[in-house]
Amino acid sequence: MNDATTVLVTGGSGFIGAWCIIGLLQRGYRVRATVRDLKRSAEVRAMVGTEVDPADRLSLVAADLSDDRGWGGAVQDCAYVLHVASPFPPSQPRDANELIVPARDGALRVLRASVAGGVQRVVLTSSTASVTYCRQTPRPDPLTEEHWTDPTHPDATPYVQSKTIAERAAWDFMRDNGGATTLSVVNPCAVLGPVLGRDFSYSVQIVERLMKGDLPGSPRLGFPLVDVRDIADLHISAMTAPQAAGERFIGAGRFMWMADVTHVLKDRLGPAARKVPTRTLPSWLVRLVALVDQGLRPVVSELDKRRNYASDKARQVLGWTPRPLEDSIVDCARSLIKHGVVR
């Protein structure tokens, strides 16, 4: 038990952030979580309360990544910080700086406050986006922590640029200013799993849209997938393991095409998956529709592409053992039904 140890989790209302809070409370830590608006405090406590009784071990404070105010108090007396909060828009902005600036400057605000406050370790949530678009030829397979996205890559969206630039800035800052405070980074792929309410990651839309029947078929899109509970566990392991200091850890399961996800839903959920489409959409059709549907344009470059990531480092260094993806997909779908997102 870690009753005397307080951990700050930024972005406490988010999908990964809330599961990090749950994992920490289950291990006996005291948790302080940041939200931009304290009006969401009751909502966060309710989400967390579906899995663990927070009692008096969870407190919430207001802090915004775009503002210096509040961060000194947020990190006060915290042994560790999980910096999970980062902007993730439903659509890509025309100006990449709308994402790059808050992601980079927000990370630096948290790191400055953490160093000044004597935090032992910060774990930063990055993404496999900061690994994927490297310029190596031939393309590495699988991609590992040794690879870095080039933000000028033609397929690098504003979100990809923001994650890469923010992580680079974090490593540069800690190299020059970290002192006794150490940094670890977790790089998740597309994150699925049980939602705790109506605030969940963009990746969950993979299951949501299939379950709602929003798509006439499955595009030839694929993703390495991972369970949100396993990503929370990876953050907590990276937080305390001495050997995790100064290291990146990819958290990724195996690659699955959207058609593979539909098969899992159909096989495991029966009538509840009645709206899930069974046919695969030809990529030429998706490209044609993307000419008039701006929401599809960011995915066009990913059609028919398969990317694999190695999570050997997380498994070997931290003993990370993710659960079967079939269970994650089904748990995700059932939770969407439970919370009324899917009917």
C-alpha positions in Angstrom: 0.0 0.0 0.0 1.1 3.6 -0.8 -1.1 5.6 1.5 1.5 8.3 2.0 2.4 8.7 -1.7 0.6 11.2 -3.8 0.5 11.0 -7.6 -0.6 13.8 -9.9 -2.6 12.7 -13.0 -3.1 15.4 -15.6 -6.3 15.1 -17.7 -8.2 13.2 -15.1 -11.5 13.3 -17.0 -9.9 11.7 -20.1 -10.1 8.0 -21.1 -6.5 7.1 -20.3 -6.3 9.5 -17.4 -9.4 8.1 -15.6 -8.1 4.5 -15.9 -4.7 5.7 -14.5 -6.5 7.1 -11.5 -8.3 3.8 -11.0 -5.1 1.8 -11.3 -3.3 4.1 -8.8 -6.2 4.0 -6.3 -6.4 0.2 -6.6 -2.7 0.1 -5.6 -3.2 2.2 -2.6 -1.9 5.6 -3.8 -3.4 8.9 -3.1 -4.3 10.7 -6.3 -4.6 14.4 -7.3 -6.0 14.9 -10.7 -6.2 18.0 -12.9 -9.3 19.1 -14.8 -9.7 22.3 -16.7 -13.1 23.0 -15.0 -13.8 21.9 -11.4 -17.5 21.5 -12.4 -16.4 18.1 -13.8 -15.2 16.9 -10.4 -18.4 15.0 -9.6 -18.3 13.4 -13.1 -14.7 12.2 -12.6 -15.4 10.8 -9.2 -18.4 9.0 -10.6 -16.4 7.5 -13.4 -13.7 6.3 -11.1 -16.3 5.1 -8.6 -17.6 2.5 -11.0 -14.3 0.6 -10.5 -12.9 1.6 -7.1 -14.1 3.6 -4.1 -12.0 6.8 -4.2 -13.0 7.7 -0.6 -10.8 10.6 0.5 -7.8 9.5 -1.6 -8.8 11.3 -4.7 -8.8 15.1 -5.0 -9.2 17.3 -8.1 -7.6 20.7 -8.9 -8.1 23.1 -11.8 -5.2 23.5 -14.2 -5.0 24.3 -17.9 -2.1 23.3 -20.2 -2.3 26.8 -21.8 -1.8 28.7 -18.5 1.1 28.7 -15.9 -1.3 29.2 -13.1 -2.1 26.3 -10.9 0.6 23.9 -11.8 2.9 24.7 -8.8 0.1 23.9 -6.4 -0.9 20.8 -8.5 2.5 19.1 -8.1 3.1 20.1 -4.5 4.0 17.1 -2.3 3.6 14.7 -5.2 6.2 12.0 -5.6 5.2 11.2 -9.2 3.3 12.9 -12.1 1.5 11.1 -14.9 1.2 13.7 -17.6 -1.6 12.3 -19.7 -3.5 15.4 -20.8 -3.0 16.5 -24.4 -5.3 18.0 -27.1 -6.9 15.4 -29.4 -9.4 17.1 -31.8 -12.2 15.3 -33.6 -10.8 16.7 -36.9 -7.4 18.0 -37.9 -7.0 21.8 -37.9 -5.8 23.7 -40.9 -3.1 25.3 -38.8 -0.9 22.6 -37.2 0.2 25.1 -34.5 -3.3 24.9 -33.0 -2.3 21.5 -31.7 1.5 21.7 -31.6 1.6 24.8 -29.3 -0.7 23.5 -26.5 0.8 20.0 -26.6 4.4 21.2 -26.5 4.0 24.2 -24.1 1.6 22.2 -21.9 4.2 19.4 -21.5 6.9 21.9 -20.7 4.7 23.6 -18.1 4.1 20.3 -16.3 7.8 19.4 -16.5 8.9 22.8 -15.1 6.5 22.6 -12.2 7.5 19.0 -11.6 11.3 19.8 -11.5 10.7 22.8 -9.3 8.5 20.8 -7.0 11.0 18.0 -6.5 8.9 15.3 -8.2 10.8 12.0 -8.5 9.6 11.0 -11.9 7.3 12.2 -14.7 5.7 9.7 -17.0 4.6 11.4 -20.3 1.9 10.0 -22.5 3.1 10.3 -26.0 1.9 8.1 -28.9 3.2 5.7 -31.6 2.5 8.7 -33.8 5.9 10.0 -32.7 7.5 6.7 -34.0 5.6 5.9 -37.1 6.6 8.4 -39.8 10.4 8.0 -39.9 12.3 8.5 -43.1 14.2 5.2 -43.0 14.1 3.2 -46.2 13.0 0.5 -46.3 10.5 1.2 -43.6 11.4 -0.6 -40.4 9.2 -3.6 -39.5 8.5 -3.6 -36.7 8.9 -0.1 -35.5 10.6 0.3 -32.1 11.5 3.0 -29.5 14.6 3.7 -31.6 12.5 5.2 -34.4 11.3 8.8 -34.5 8.7 10.5 -36.7 9.9 13.3 -39.0 7.4 16.1 -38.5 7.9 17.2 -42.1 6.9 13.7 -43.4 4.1 14.2 -46.0 1.8 11.9 -44.1 2.3 13.5 -40.7 -1.0 15.2 -39.7 -1.1 18.1 -37.2 -1.8 15.6 -34.5 1.2 13.5 -35.4 3.4 16.6 -35.5 2.1 17.7 -32.1 2.8 14.4 -30.4 6.3 14.2 -31.9 7.3 17.8 -31.2 5.9 17.7 -27.7 7.8 14.5 -26.9 11.1 15.8 -28.4 10.7 19.0 -26.4 10.2 17.0 -23.2 13.3 15.0 -23.7 15.3 18.1 -24.5 14.0 20.0 -21.5 14.8 17.1 -19.1 18.3 16.6 -20.5 19.1 20.2 -19.7 17.0 20.8 -16.5 15.8 17.5 -15.0 18.3 17.2 -12.2 16.9 14.7 -9.7 13.6 14.4 -11.6 13.6 11.7 -14.2 11.3 11.2 -17.3 9.8 8.1 -18.8 7.5 8.1 -21.9 4.7 5.7 -22.8 3.9 5.5 -26.6 0.4 3.9 -27.0 -1.1 2.8 -30.3 -4.9 3.0 -30.8 -6.5 2.6 -27.4 -9.7 0.6 -26.8 -11.4 -1.0 -23.8 -14.3 -0.2 -21.5 -15.4 3.4 -21.4 -16.4 4.9 -18.1 -18.8 7.5 -19.5 -19.3 9.5 -22.7 -15.8 11.0 -22.6 -13.5 8.5 -24.4 -10.7 8.4 -26.8 -11.0 8.9 -30.6 -9.8 5.3 -31.1 -13.0 4.0 -29.5 -14.9 5.3 -32.5 -13.5 2.2 -34.3 -15.9 0.1 -32.3 -18.6 2.8 -31.8 -19.2 3.4 -35.5 -19.2 -0.3 -36.3 -21.7 -1.1 -33.5 -24.0 1.8 -34.6 -23.9 0.7 -38.3 -22.7 4.2 -39.3 -20.5 2.6 -42.0 -21.8 0.6 -44.9 -18.8 -1.6 -44.7 -15.2 -1.7 -43.2 -12.6 0.4 -45.0 -9.2 -1.2 -45.6 -7.9 0.5 -42.5 -6.0 -1.2 -39.8 -4.4 -0.4 -36.5 -2.3 -2.0 -33.8 -4.6 -2.0 -30.8 -4.2 -2.0 -27.0 -6.4 -2.0 -24.0 -6.7 1.2 -21.9 -6.3 -0.8 -18.7 -3.0 -2.2 -20.0 -1.8 1.3 -20.9 -2.7 2.5 -17.4 -0.7 -0.4 -16.0 2.2 0.5 -18.2 2.2 4.1 -17.0 2.3 2.9 -13.4 5.1 0.4 -14.0 7.1 3.1 -15.8 6.5 5.5 -12.8 8.2 3.4 -10.2 10.7 1.0 -12.0 14.3 2.3 -11.5 15.2 1.0 -14.9 12.5 3.0 -16.6 14.2 6.3 -16.1 15.1 8.0 -19.4 13.3 5.4 -21.5 10.5 5.2 -24.0 8.1 2.3 -23.9 5.8 1.4 -26.8 2.5 0.0 -25.7 1.0 -1.8 -28.6 -0.8 -5.1 -29.3 -1.1 -6.8 -32.7 -2.3 -5.2 -35.9 -6.0 -5.7 -36.8 -7.9 -4.7 -39.9 -11.3 -3.2 -39.2 -12.7 -6.3 -40.8 -11.0 -8.3 -38.1 -12.7 -6.2 -35.5 -16.1 -6.7 -37.1 -15.6 -10.5 -37.0 -14.8 -10.3 -33.2 -17.9 -8.3 -32.6 -20.2 -10.6 -34.7 -18.7 -13.7 -33.1 -18.8 -12.6 -29.5 -21.8 -10.3 -29.2 -24.4 -12.0 -31.3 -27.7 -10.0 -31.7 -26.1 -7.0 -30.0 -23.8 -6.6 -33.0 -26.6 -6.8 -35.6 -25.8 -3.4 -37.1 -22.1 -4.2 -37.6 -21.4 -4.3 -41.3 -20.0 -7.5 -42.9 -18.6 -6.3 -46.2 -15.3 -4.5 -46.9 -15.3 -1.2 -48.7 -12.9 -0.9 -51.6 -10.3 1.7 -51.1 -11.0 3.5 -54.3 -14.5 4.2 -53.0 -13.3 5.6 -49.7 -10.9 7.9 -51.6 -13.7 9.1 -53.8 -16.0 9.8 -50.9 -13.1 11.6 -49.1 -13.1 14.2 -51.9 -16.4 15.6 -50.4 -16.1 14.3 -46.8 -13.4 16.2 -45.0 -13.6 13.8 -42.0 -12.3 11.0 -44.2 -9.4 12.9 -45.7 -6.9 12.3 -42.8 -7.3 8.5 -43.2 -6.9 8.2 -46.9 -3.1 8.0 -46.7 -3.5 5.1 -44.2 -5.7 2.9 -46.5 -4.2 -0.6 -47.2 -1.2 0.1 -45.0 -0.1 -2.3 -42.3 2.3 -1.1 -39.5 3.7 -3.2 -36.7 5.2 -2.1 -33.5 7.4 -4.0 -31.1 6.5 -3.8 -27.4 9.3 -6.2 -26.4 11.0 -3.5 -24.3 7.9 -2.9 -22.1 7.5 -6.7 -21.7 11.1 -7.4 -20.9 12.0 -4.3 -18.8 8.7 -3.8 -17.0 7.1 -7.2 -17.2 4.1 -5.8 -19.1 1.6 -8.4 -20.1 -1.4 -7.0 -22.1 -4.7 -8.9 -22.2 -6.2 -10.5 -25.3 -7.4 -7.9 -27.8 -10.6 -9.8 -28.4 -11.6 -9.2 -24.8 -10.7 -5.5 -25.1 -12.9 -5.1 -28.2 -15.9 -6.9 -26.6 -15.5 -5.0 -23.3 -15.4 -1.8 -25.2 -18.6 -2.6 -27.1 -20.5 -3.7 -24.0 -19.5 -0.6 -22.2 -20.8 1.6 -25.1 -24.1 -0.2 -24.8 -24.1 0.2 -21.0 -23.6 3.9 -21.2 -26.2 4.5 -23.9 -23.6 5.5 -26.6 -24.8 2.5 -28.7 -28.4 1.4 -28.6 
